[in-house]
């Protein structure tokens, strides 16, 4: 069993709340990483690269820790969809995804900084939004303005009512941290979960 300190390399409250479910001691540290996609990079590749980049950034500060890096990129027809940030952008984003399938690629990296070993995986969740009217979009955003979520809908909240179907192997991946994959990675690193 390892006694390494666990660092979540993320400022996301969603990821922190998810990791708390595993009841392991950890601390968070938010890396300063440019999240822009590289030219020609697919949304899936961006998610994978950013998860590793965030873990690598944290390793410089915590060279003896087990570091969790994660990033999510939403993919609509091969184009990345970011966090809307404003109500107008959220409305436009929900109109765009209405009646369409969106793939949420969640990159995950567990880096043993002491040993220099990393395990990296991408967990993809396919989401089909139902056809949404402008009135439904406005009603949803008035009750749950999901301005900090790619796709402008929180599946863990009222946003679930906007969906027709969810696919994938891990429901926590859609929220931002795939706990099934992470639990396996942690066990592989010698951390007993549970």
Secondary structure, 3 states (H helix, E strand, C coil): CCCCCEEEECCCHHHHHHHHCCCCCCEECCCCCCCCCCCCCCHHHHHHHHHHHHHHHHHHHCCCCEEEEEEEEEEECCEEECECCCHHHHHHHHHHHCCCEEEEEEEEEEEECCCCEEEEEEEEEEEEECCCCHHHHHHHHHHCCCCCCECCCCCCCHHHHHEEEECCCCHHHHHCCCHHHHHHHHHHCCCCCC
